[in-house]
Amino acid sequence: MPDDGLKTRFWQLVMRWYPAVRHATTPFTPLRVPLPEARVALVTSCGVHLAADAPFDLADRRGDPSFREIPAAATAADLAITHGHYNQRDARLDPNVVFPLARLHELAREGAIGQVAPRHYGFMGSIPRPARLIRHTAPEVARRLAADAVDVVLLTPC
């Protein structure tokens, strides 16, 4: 296993060619309602989707920029994972590892959050050419989250 300096240098070289957007600052957006009143949604890039839905396209060399809608009533048994860039062993045993929908329902029952949003979204991460994701897919999901009056989005990246 390479030492930390070598690993750091490796990733610095890789990131030179990765078309990531860099921002000078990160905007702060204060929560508009207290968390115990907030409607919360999940968005994951861990390849989670309903087992009944089409899997993400692992053969697309540009990366699959599509999304899958996951209803709040979905259970772990309803879910599948399609992703080729992380070890999914634990996530397949318990999807809450990467998509904590059951935990979100528990937080709502305990009063820690106001309510669970009616819809959540799964993406497949590792999209080396994200133009379609940035221009089309992400804005569509943002519109849907706004239509559902979501106050907080919990992001689970892989």
N, C-alpha and C positions, 0 to 999 in steps of 0.2 A: 504494500500500500504506500503510495507516495506521501511525502511529508506535507504539512499544511501549506508551506510556501509554494511547492510545486503544484498542488491542487489549485491554489489561488491563481497562479500564473496561467494554468490551463484554462480556467474559466474566464479570465481576462481576455485571452486569445479567442475563445469561442464567442464571447459576447461582442467582439468587433464585427462579426458577420451576422449576428442575430438582429433582425430589424425591430428592436424594441424602441418604444417611444419613451423619451426621458423628459421629465418635468423638472423645472427649476425649483418649484415649490409644490407642496401638497396642500390643497385647500382644506380648511377645517370647516366642517358643517356640524353645527350644534344640533343635538336632538331636539325636535320641536315639541315632543310630548314626553312625559316621564316614562321610563321603560315599563313600569307596570301597566301602562295604558297603550303601549306601542304594539302595532301589528308587525310581525317579523316574518321574513321570508329567507329561504336558503337559496344560494346560487353556488354551484360547485363546478370545478374544472376537472373533476376526477372521473369523468366518463359515466356517471350514474344516469340511468334512464329506466323507464318501466320495461319489464321483461317483454311485454306485449308490443313494445315499440321497436322500430328498426334500430339496429345497433349503429354506433358511429362508424364512419368510413375510415378504417385504419390504413387502407391502401392509398388514400389521397396524400401525395407527397407534400402538398401545401398545408395539410392539416384540415380537418373537417370543422368548418366554422359554424355548423348548425347547432341548434339547441333542442332539448327535449323538455316538455312540460311535465311536471310531476305533481299530481294533486295532493293536497294536505292529508287526505285519507289513505294514502299509500302506506303499505306496511313493508317491512324488510323482505318478506316473501314476494312482494310485487316488483322488487327492484333487480336490476342487472347492472353490470359494469362492463363497458367497452373502452379500453384505454391500453395503449401499448408501451407506456413510458414510466410505469412505476409498478412495484410489487403489490399486487392486489389481494394477496392471500388473506390478510386480516380483514380487509374491506369486504371481501366475499363472505367471510364468516359472519361479520356484523357490519352491514352498510353504515351504521351510525358512526363508525370510525371516520368516514369521510363525508357522510351526509346525515347529520344528527337530527333527523326529523322526529324520531321518538323522543329524544331529549328535549326538543323544542316543545312538543306537546306536554311533557312533564313540567317544563318551566311555566307554561300557560296555566296548567292546573294548580301549580303552587302560587301563582300570582306574581311571579318574577317578571313576566312579560304580559302584555294585555291579551294578545291572541296570536294564533298561528295563521299566516296568510293562506288563502285558499289554493294558491299555486306556487310552485317552486321550480327551479330550472337547473338542468344539467347540461354541461358542455364537456367536450373532450379537450383537455389541455394539450400542450405541445403543438401549437399552430405556428410554424415558422414563417408563414406568409399571412399575417392577420388582417390584411386590408378589408376583406369581406366581413370579417368579424367586427372590425371597428366601424365600418360605414353602414352596415345593414343589420347584422344579427344582434349585436349588443344594444343599439338604439331600440330595436323592436322589443327586446326583453325589458329594457328600461321603461318603455311605454306601457307594457303589460303590468309591471310592478306598480307604476303610478296609477293605472286604472284600478288596481286592487287596493289602492290607498295604503301601500306598504310604507311604514315609517323607518324600519331598520332592515338591512340586508346583511345576513351573515354569509361571508364568502369563505368557501373551503377550497383552497387551491391544492393541487397535487403536483 
